[in-house]
Amino acid sequence: MLKEFKGQLEKTIKSTQKGPYKALISHLTDQMSEEDAHHFDQNIYNNLMETHWELSHDRPAGEARIKVHAPCMEGSQRRKTVIDIVSDDVAFVVDSVAATINQHKYLIELLVHPVLNTVYDDKGELSEILPEGDDVKDNDKVRRQSYIHVHVHENLSDEAAEALKEDLLSTIADVRVANRDWKTMLVRLKEASAALEISKTERPQSVVSEYCAFLDYLHQNNFTLLGYAEYKFDGKGGSEKVSSLGVLSNGTYASKVDEDFEGFPLALQEIKGTLPPVTIAKSKTVTSVHRRVPMDVISVKLYDDAGKVIGEKIFLGLFTSVTYSRSVKDIPYLRLKVSKIMEMSDHVSGSHDYKALRHILEKYPRDELFQTETKALYATCSNILRLQERQRIALFTRKDVFGSYISCMVYVPRERFGTSLRKKIVRLLENELGGTCGSFFTSMDDSLFARGLFRIDVDPSKPLKFKHATIEEKLQELGQSWAERISYALEESQYPEGELASMTLKYGEAFPVNYMNSHSAKKALFDIEKIETALQAGKLQL
């Protein structure tokens, strides 16, 4: 069908347009699948070719061109929302475009992205398209261009279309600078490791060497580098950015990257002075490149000859997927942390508890494993191990080192966990901590528990006070059935032990849903007492 559309369009091409335009039509059609043909009619197909010629025939290198429009379908007034993009073919451009569209909550019906080897003449006009099989590696005149064509389900207003276009331009600009500076950022990462290895620090050399091994691990394609900045401290609480690359380049980042976010040293030197030579943190800033997720921040301290901290190097990016699936024993820094925890536990190697603790560490949320201090991690994992003996809802919290969020890990007996309870947990955590849920991840495996990891964003300028035990108690109540709440309330009120079971059976299912949603079990005891008195007296009471 696509070839039929192509034949019909070629009949309408003027002789003056033949050549590059006809070649563009042929190459784009050849790289599209007949399986996608049902998304097109002749009008939509013609519009695709005309628009991509319009965007690409005089496109300067390094400039992305985008058109968000709604061409009419053939023989009707029905319109289809279409996004057409021509840009340099660089890593992450397609998935970044898709992630940006999804961020706007538009449903992608079709996404095709042919890549063509193009040649432009001295006037900047598209003059030739080379066959895909040609060897163009050493040909400086050839530009590999990505031709992206997207259909979305929604009909966009002019304002929404313009907002999407601007966001896509910003995203592709970030993709471009991240690709442009990627190799240089790798060099800076290697330099940071080499400098730290010979620095005089407050840590044992064996620990410093492990940090360096971790930086080398990142260098081995285990970290997608997106931005870099180096700061020098003036010794008076101030700092100066002396160099930057990628999405942190001066004057080049157009998206959501904010220099004042928690990963940077501005007004944070007192806190940073207590941190180790290498710090791993999670930014609240969501990357526009590759995946729409919060970025990872790797901070490496710089020392003078006397061992004084004089600055730091910041690497912004994303851990690659292999870091989340690989065993902790194969990842520098994590392997040392896990080894210390196993030593602290005193469990006999090979014993049940030893293996169970090791399993907990392997399955522990990887970002939390990176960011949690060793002693705190040991305490949390030990408590998780004890959960196996008494199944209950449990809460484990970690304050971000810069106070910008609280990580809340909630363990729930798996048969009780579901969407409804998860939403209630989010509301409770937001209310108790005075923040908003920035993200959540749930995990269910072959264990007895489901696990929810909730990031509650808070204002770092305000003092954070909360009672862990109080929140955990409220979470436990959330996960209980009404009958269980009544039973616990009766038990706490020192109700006669011999009557607990019968009273729970009597009132566990007696109250209407509206009552249960608006009253606590302790409040229900008051009403139960009134009901029992009325039943014994044989008349109602107020």
C-alpha positions as CSV (number, residue, x, y, z in Angstrom):
1,M,0.0,0.0,0.0
2,L,2.8,2.4,0.8
3,K,4.3,1.8,-2.6
4,E,0.9,2.6,-4.2
5,F,0.9,5.9,-2.2
6,K,4.4,6.5,-3.4
7,G,3.5,5.9,-7.1
8,Q,0.5,8.3,-6.8
9,L,2.6,11.0,-5.2
10,E,5.4,10.7,-7.8
11,K,2.9,11.4,-10.6
12,T,2.3,14.8,-9.1
13,I,5.9,15.9,-8.7
14,K,7.0,18.6,-11.1
15,S,10.1,18.0,-13.2
16,T,11.9,20.8,-11.3
17,Q,11.3,19.0,-8.0
18,K,12.7,15.6,-9.1
19,G,16.1,14.5,-7.9
20,P,16.6,14.9,-4.1
21,Y,12.9,15.2,-3.4
22,K,12.1,12.0,-5.3
23,A,15.0,10.3,-3.6
24,L,13.8,11.4,-0.2
25,I,10.3,9.9,-1.0
26,S,11.9,6.6,-2.1
27,H,14.3,6.2,0.9
28,L,11.7,7.2,3.5
29,T,9.2,4.7,2.0
30,D,11.7,1.9,1.8
31,Q,12.5,2.3,5.5
32,M,8.8,2.2,6.6
33,S,7.0,-1.1,7.3
34,E,4.0,-2.2,5.4
35,E,2.6,-3.2,8.8
36,D,2.2,0.5,9.5
37,A,0.4,1.2,6.3
38,H,-3.1,1.2,7.9
39,H,-2.1,4.4,9.7
40,F,-1.9,6.2,6.4
41,D,-4.1,7.3,3.5
42,Q,-2.9,9.1,0.4
43,N,-3.3,12.6,2.0
44,I,-1.4,11.6,5.2
45,Y,1.3,9.9,3.2
46,N,1.7,13.0,0.9
47,N,1.8,15.3,3.9
48,L,4.5,13.2,5.5
49,M,6.8,13.5,2.4
50,E,6.0,17.2,1.8
51,T,6.6,18.1,5.4
52,H,9.9,16.2,5.7
53,W,11.2,17.8,2.5
54,E,10.1,21.2,3.9
55,L,12.0,20.6,7.2
56,S,15.1,19.0,5.7
57,H,15.9,20.5,2.3
58,D,17.9,23.4,3.8
59,R,18.3,22.3,7.4
60,P,21.6,23.5,8.9
61,A,23.6,20.8,10.8
62,G,22.9,20.8,14.5
63,E,19.5,22.4,14.2
64,A,16.3,20.4,14.9
65,R,13.2,21.3,12.9
66,I,9.8,20.3,14.2
67,K,6.2,20.7,12.9
68,V,3.2,19.7,15.0
69,H,0.1,19.8,12.8
70,A,-3.2,18.1,12.0
71,P,-3.6,17.3,8.3
72,C,-7.0,16.2,7.0
73,M,-7.6,12.6,6.2
74,E,-8.6,11.7,2.6
75,G,-12.3,12.4,1.7
76,S,-13.2,13.8,5.2
77,Q,-12.9,16.6,7.6
78,R,-11.3,14.3,10.2
79,R,-7.9,15.4,11.2
80,K,-5.0,13.4,12.5
81,T,-2.5,14.9,14.9
82,V,1.0,14.5,13.5
83,I,4.5,15.4,14.8
84,D,7.3,15.6,12.2
85,I,10.9,16.0,13.2
86,V,14.2,16.2,11.3
87,S,17.4,16.3,13.4
88,D,20.9,15.0,13.5
89,D,20.9,11.2,14.1
90,V,22.4,11.0,17.6
91,A,22.1,8.6,20.5
92,F,18.8,8.8,22.5
93,V,17.0,11.2,20.1
94,V,14.1,8.8,19.4
95,D,13.5,7.6,22.9
96,S,13.8,11.1,24.2
97,V,11.2,12.3,21.8
98,A,8.8,9.5,22.7
99,A,9.4,10.2,26.5
100,T,8.6,13.9,26.0
101,I,5.4,13.1,24.2
102,N,4.4,10.6,26.9
103,Q,5.2,13.3,29.5
104,H,2.5,15.4,28.0
105,K,0.2,12.4,28.4
106,Y,-0.5,11.9,24.7
107,L,-1.0,8.4,23.4
108,I,1.4,7.5,20.6
109,E,-0.3,5.5,17.9
110,L,2.6,5.4,15.5
111,L,6.3,6.3,15.6
112,V,8.6,5.7,12.6
113,H,12.1,7.0,12.4
114,P,14.0,6.3,9.2
115,V,17.7,7.4,9.2
116,L,19.2,8.6,6.0
117,N,22.7,9.5,4.8
118,T,22.4,12.9,3.2
119,V,24.7,15.3,1.4
120,Y,24.2,19.1,1.2
121,D,25.8,21.4,-1.4
122,D,27.7,24.5,-0.8
123,K,24.5,26.5,-0.6
124,G,23.2,24.4,2.2
125,E,20.6,22.6,0.0
126,L,19.9,18.9,0.2
127,S,21.5,17.5,-3.0
128,E,21.9,13.8,-2.6
129,I,20.7,10.8,-0.5
130,L,23.1,7.9,-0.4
131,P,22.0,4.2,-0.2
132,E,21.9,2.8,3.3
133,G,24.6,0.2,2.5
134,D,27.2,2.7,1.4
135,D,30.3,3.1,3.6
136,V,30.1,6.7,4.8
137,K,32.2,6.5,8.0
138,D,35.1,8.6,6.7
139,N,33.0,10.9,4.4
140,D,32.9,14.4,6.1
141,K,30.2,15.6,3.6
142,V,27.7,13.0,4.8
143,R,25.1,13.9,7.5
144,R,23.1,11.1,9.1
145,Q,19.7,12.6,9.6
146,S,16.8,11.2,11.7
147,Y,13.4,11.6,10.1
148,I,10.8,11.1,12.9
149,H,7.1,10.8,12.2
150,V,4.6,10.4,15.0
151,H,0.8,10.0,15.2
152,V,-0.9,10.8,18.5
153,H,-4.4,9.9,19.5
154,E,-5.4,13.2,20.9
155,N,-6.5,16.3,19.0
156,L,-4.3,19.2,20.1
157,S,-5.2,22.8,20.4
158,D,-2.9,25.4,18.8
159,E,-1.6,26.3,22.3
160,A,-1.0,22.6,23.2
161,A,0.7,22.0,19.9
162,E,3.0,24.9,20.4
163,A,3.8,23.9,24.0
164,L,4.7,20.4,22.8
165,K,6.9,21.7,20.0
166,E,8.8,23.9,22.4
167,D,9.3,21.1,24.8
168,L,10.6,18.8,22.0
169,L,13.0,21.5,20.8
170,S,14.3,21.8,24.3
171,T,14.7,18.0,24.7
172,I,16.5,17.6,21.4
173,A,18.8,20.5,22.4
174,D,19.7,18.6,25.6
175,V,20.2,15.4,23.6
176,R,22.6,17.3,21.2
177,V,24.8,18.8,23.9
178,A,24.9,15.5,25.8
179,N,26.1,13.7,22.7
180,R,28.5,16.5,21.8
181,D,30.3,16.5,25.1
182,W,30.0,12.8,25.9
183,K,33.6,11.8,25.1
184,T,35.0,14.8,27.0
185,M,32.9,14.0,30.0
186,L,34.4,10.4,29.9
187,V,37.9,12.0,30.0
188,R,36.9,14.2,33.0
189,L,35.5,11.1,34.8
190,K,38.8,9.3,34.3
191,E,40.7,12.3,35.5
192,A,38.6,12.5,38.6
193,S,39.4,8.9,39.5
194,A,43.2,9.4,38.9
195,A,43.3,12.6,41.0
196,L,41.4,11.0,43.9
197,E,43.7,7.9,43.9
198,I,46.7,10.1,44.8
199,S,44.9,12.6,47.0
200,K,45.4,12.9,50.7
201,T,42.0,12.4,52.4
202,E,40.6,11.6,55.8
203,R,39.7,8.0,54.6
204,P,41.8,4.9,54.6
205,Q,43.6,4.3,51.2
206,S,41.8,1.0,50.7
207,V,38.4,2.8,50.9
208,V,39.6,5.6,48.5
209,S,40.8,2.9,46.1
210,E,37.3,1.4,46.2
211,Y,35.8,4.8,45.3
212,C,38.2,5.1,42.4
213,A,37.3,1.6,41.3
214,F,33.6,2.7,41.3
215,L,34.4,5.7,39.2
216,D,36.3,3.4,36.8
217,Y,33.2,1.2,36.7
218,L,31.1,4.1,35.7
219,H,33.6,4.9,32.9
220,Q,33.0,1.4,31.5
221,N,29.7,2.2,29.9
222,N,27.8,1.7,33.2
223,F,26.7,5.4,33.5
224,T,25.1,7.5,30.8
225,L,26.8,10.9,31.2
226,L,24.5,13.8,30.5
227,G,26.2,16.8,32.2
228,Y,29.4,17.8,34.1
229,A,30.5,20.8,36.1
230,E,33.6,21.6,38.2
231,Y,33.5,24.0,41.2
232,K,36.2,25.6,43.2
233,F,35.5,26.6,46.8
234,D,36.7,30.0,48.0
235,G,36.9,28.9,51.7
236,K,34.2,31.3,52.7
237,G,31.1,29.3,51.8
238,G,31.1,30.4,48.2
239,S,32.0,28.6,45.0
240,E,32.8,29.3,41.4
241,K,32.0,27.1,38.4
242,V,35.2,26.8,36.4
243,S,34.1,24.4,33.7
244,S,30.9,22.6,32.5
245,L,29.8,20.2,29.8
246,G,26.6,18.6,28.4
247,V,23.3,19.8,29.8
248,L,25.2,21.9,32.4
249,S,27.1,23.9,29.8
250,N,26.9,27.6,30.3
251,G,24.2,29.1,28.2
252,T,23.3,25.8,26.4
253,Y,20.8,24.0,28.5
254,A,17.3,25.0,27.7
255,S,15.3,22.4,29.7
256,K,14.6,21.7,33.4
257,V,18.2,21.5,34.6
258,D,18.5,24.0,37.4
259,E,21.9,24.9,38.9
260,D,20.4,25.4,42.3
261,F,19.1,21.9,42.7
262,E,20.3,19.7,45.5
263,G,23.2,18.1,43.7
264,F,25.3,21.3,43.5
265,P,27.5,22.9,46.1
266,L,25.8,26.3,46.3
267,A,25.2,27.0,50.0
268,L,25.8,23.4,50.8
269,Q,29.5,23.3,51.7
270,E,28.9,22.7,55.4
271,I,26.9,19.6,54.6
272,K,29.3,18.4,52.0
273,G,32.3,18.8,54.4
274,T,31.0,15.7,56.3
275,L,30.5,13.6,53.2
276,P,32.9,11.0,51.8
277,P,35.2,11.6,48.8
278,V,32.5,10.3,46.4
279,T,28.8,11.0,47.0
280,I,26.0,9.3,45.1
281,A,22.6,11.2,45.2
282,K,19.3,11.3,43.3
283,S,18.2,14.6,41.9
284,K,14.6,15.7,41.9
285,T,15.3,17.1,38.4
286,V,13.9,14.8,35.8
287,T,16.1,14.3,32.7
288,S,14.8,15.0,29.3
289,V,17.4,12.7,27.7
290,H,16.8,9.0,27.2
291,R,14.3,8.3,30.1
292,R,12.1,10.7,32.0
293,V,13.4,9.8,35.4
294,P,15.2,11.7,38.1
295,M,18.9,12.0,37.4
296,D,21.7,10.5,39.4
297,V,24.4,12.8,40.7
298,I,28.0,11.7,41.3
299,S,30.0,14.2,43.3
300,V,33.8,13.8,43.6
301,K,35.7,16.0,46.0
302,L,38.9,17.8,45.0
303,Y,41.7,18.1,47.5
304,D,44.9,20.2,47.9
305,D,48.2,18.8,48.9
306,A,47.4,19.1,52.6
307,G,44.1,17.2,52.2
308,K,41.8,20.2,52.4
309,V,38.7,20.1,50.2
310,I,39.0,22.8,47.6
311,G,36.2,21.9,45.2
312,E,34.3,19.1,43.5
313,K,33.5,17.6,40.2
314,I,29.8,16.9,39.5
315,F,28.7,14.2,37.0
316,L,25.1,14.2,36.1
317,G,23.5,11.2,34.3
318,L,21.8,7.8,34.6
319,F,23.0,4.4,35.8
320,T,22.6,2.0,32.9
321,S,20.2,-0.9,33.3
322,V,22.9,-3.5,34.0
323,T,23.8,-1.7,37.2
324,Y,20.3,-2.5,38.5
325,S,20.4,-6.2,37.4
326,R,24.0,-7.1,38.2
327,S,24.9,-8.7,41.5
328,V,26.1,-6.3,44.2
329,K,29.3,-8.3,44.5
330,D,30.2,-7.2,41.0
331,I,29.8,-3.5,41.6
332,P,32.7,-1.5,43.3
333,Y,31.6,0.5,46.3
334,L,28.4,-1.6,46.7
335,R,30.5,-4.8,47.2
336,L,32.5,-3.1,50.0
337,K,29.3,-1.8,51.7
338,V,27.6,-5.2,51.5
339,S,30.8,-6.9,52.8
340,K,30.9,-4.6,55.8
341,I,27.2,-5.3,56.6
342,M,27.7,-9.0,56.4
343,E,30.6,-8.7,58.9
344,M,28.5,-6.5,61.2
345,S,25.7,-9.1,61.3
346,D,27.8,-11.9,62.9
347,H,25.7,-14.5,61.1
348,V,27.6,-17.7,60.4
349,S,28.5,-17.9,56.7
350,G,26.1,-20.3,55.0
351,S,23.5,-20.2,57.7
352,H,19.8,-19.4,57.0
353,D,20.0,-15.9,58.4
354,Y,23.3,-15.2,56.5
355,K,21.7,-16.2,53.2
356,A,18.5,-14.4,54.0
357,L,20.4,-11.1,54.8
358,R,22.4,-11.5,51.6
359,H,19.2,-12.0,49.6
360,I,17.7,-8.8,51.2
361,L,20.8,-6.8,50.1
362,E,20.6,-8.2,46.6
363,K,16.9,-7.3,46.3
364,Y,17.2,-4.0,48.1
365,P,16.3,-1.0,45.9
366,R,19.6,-0.3,44.1
367,D,19.4,3.5,44.4
368,E,18.8,3.2,48.1
369,L,21.7,0.8,48.4
370,F,23.9,3.4,46.8
371,Q,22.7,6.3,48.9
372,T,22.1,4.8,52.4
373,E,25.0,5.1,54.9
374,T,26.3,1.6,55.9
375,K,25.2,1.6,59.6
376,A,21.7,2.8,58.7
377,L,21.5,0.2,55.9
378,Y,22.6,-2.6,58.3
379,A,19.9,-1.5,60.8
380,T,17.2,-1.5,58.1
381,C,18.1,-4.8,56.6
382,S,18.2,-6.4,60.1
383,N,14.7,-5.2,60.7
384,I,13.6,-6.5,57.3
385,L,15.0,-9.9,58.3
386,R,13.0,-9.9,61.5
387,L,9.8,-9.1,59.5
388,Q,9.9,-12.7,58.3
389,E,9.1,-13.8,61.9
390,R,6.1,-11.5,62.3
391,Q,4.3,-10.3,59.2
392,R,3.1,-6.8,59.5
393,I,3.3,-3.5,57.7
394,A,6.7,-1.8,58.3
395,L,8.1,1.6,57.4
396,F,11.7,2.5,56.7
397,T,12.7,6.1,56.0
398,R,15.8,7.8,54.8
399,K,16.3,11.5,54.6
400,D,18.1,12.8,51.6
401,V,21.5,14.1,52.5
402,F,20.5,17.6,51.3
403,G,17.0,17.5,52.8
404,S,15.1,17.7,49.6
405,Y,13.1,14.5,50.0
406,I,12.4,11.6,52.2
407,S,12.6,8.0,50.9
408,C,9.9,5.9,52.4
409,M,10.1,2.1,52.0
410,V,6.9,0.3,53.0
411,Y,6.7,-3.4,53.4
412,V,3.2,-4.9,53.2
413,P,2.1,-8.6,53.5
414,R,1.6,-9.3,49.8
415,E,-2.0,-10.6,50.0
416,R,-3.0,-7.1,51.4
417,F,-1.3,-4.9,48.9
418,G,-3.2,-3.4,46.0
419,T,-3.8,-0.1,44.2
420,S,-6.3,1.1,46.7
421,L,-4.0,0.6,49.7
422,R,-1.1,2.1,47.7
423,K,-3.1,5.3,47.1
424,K,-4.0,5.5,50.8
425,I,-0.3,5.1,51.7
426,V,0.7,7.9,49.4
427,R,-1.9,10.3,50.9
428,L,-0.9,9.4,54.5
429,L,2.8,9.9,53.8
430,E,2.2,13.2,52.1
431,N,0.0,14.4,55.0
432,E,2.4,13.2,57.7
433,L,5.6,14.5,56.1
434,G,4.2,17.7,54.6
435,G,5.3,17.0,51.1
436,T,4.2,15.5,47.8
437,C,5.0,12.1,46.3
438,G,7.5,12.7,43.5
439,S,7.6,9.0,42.5
440,F,6.8,5.5,43.6
441,F,7.9,2.0,42.6
442,T,6.3,-1.2,43.7
443,S,7.9,-4.6,43.8
444,M,6.5,-8.1,44.3
445,D,8.6,-11.2,44.1
446,D,8.4,-14.7,45.7
447,S,8.7,-13.3,49.2
448,L,5.9,-12.9,51.7
449,F,5.9,-9.1,51.2
450,A,5.1,-6.5,48.6
451,R,7.4,-3.4,48.8
452,G,6.6,0.1,47.9
453,L,9.3,2.8,47.6
454,F,7.9,6.3,47.8
455,R,9.8,9.5,47.3
456,I,8.2,12.3,49.3
457,D,9.5,15.7,48.1
458,V,9.8,18.3,50.9
459,D,11.0,21.9,51.3
460,P,14.7,21.7,52.3
461,S,14.5,25.2,53.8
462,K,12.0,24.1,56.5
463,P,12.9,22.0,59.5
464,L,11.6,18.4,59.1
465,K,10.1,16.8,62.1
466,F,8.1,13.6,62.2
467,K,7.6,10.6,64.5
468,H,8.5,7.4,62.6
469,A,6.6,5.2,65.0
470,T,3.4,7.2,64.7
471,I,3.4,7.1,60.9
472,E,4.2,3.3,60.9
473,E,1.3,2.7,63.3
474,K,-1.1,4.7,61.0
475,L,0.2,2.7,58.0
476,Q,-0.5,-0.6,59.9
477,E,-4.0,0.6,60.6
478,L,-4.5,1.4,56.9
479,G,-3.6,-2.2,56.0
480,Q,-5.9,-3.8,58.5
481,S,-9.4,-5.0,57.8
482,W,-12.1,-3.3,59.9
483,A,-12.5,-6.5,61.9
484,E,-8.8,-6.5,62.8
485,R,-9.0,-2.8,63.8
486,I,-12.0,-3.6,66.1
487,S,-10.1,-6.6,67.6
488,Y,-7.0,-4.5,68.3
489,A,-9.0,-1.6,69.7
490,L,-10.9,-4.0,72.0
491,E,-7.6,-5.6,73.1
492,E,-6.0,-2.2,73.9
493,S,-9.1,-1.1,75.9
494,Q,-8.5,-4.2,78.1
495,Y,-11.8,-5.8,77.1
496,P,-12.3,-9.1,78.8
497,E,-10.1,-11.6,76.9
498,G,-12.8,-14.3,76.8
499,E,-15.2,-12.0,74.9
500,L,-12.7,-10.6,72.4
501,A,-13.4,-13.2,69.7
502,S,-17.2,-13.0,70.0
503,M,-17.3,-9.2,70.0
504,T,-15.0,-9.1,67.0
505,L,-17.2,-11.5,65.2
506,K,-20.3,-9.5,66.2
507,Y,-19.0,-6.0,65.2
508,G,-16.3,-6.7,62.6
509,E,-18.7,-6.5,59.7
510,A,-21.5,-4.6,61.4
511,F,-20.7,-1.0,60.5
512,P,-21.5,0.6,57.1
513,V,-18.7,1.6,54.7
514,N,-19.3,5.3,55.2
515,Y,-18.9,4.9,58.9
516,M,-15.7,2.8,58.6
517,N,-14.2,5.4,56.2
518,S,-14.8,8.4,58.5
519,H,-14.3,6.9,62.0
520,S,-11.4,5.2,63.8
521,A,-11.8,1.8,65.4
522,K,-11.2,3.5,68.8
523,K,-14.2,5.8,68.1
524,A,-16.3,2.8,67.2
525,L,-15.6,1.3,70.7
526,F,-17.6,4.2,72.2
527,D,-20.6,3.4,69.8
528,I,-20.2,-0.3,70.5
529,E,-20.5,0.4,74.2
530,K,-23.7,2.4,73.7
531,I,-25.1,-0.4,71.5
532,E,-24.3,-3.0,74.1
533,T,-25.9,-1.0,76.9
534,A,-29.0,-0.4,74.8
535,L,-29.3,-4.1,74.0
536,Q,-29.0,-5.0,77.6
537,A,-31.5,-2.4,78.7
538,G,-33.8,-3.2,75.9
539,K,-34.1,0.4,74.8
540,L,-32.2,3.0,72.8
541,Q,-29.9,5.6,74.5
542,L,-28.3,8.8,73.3
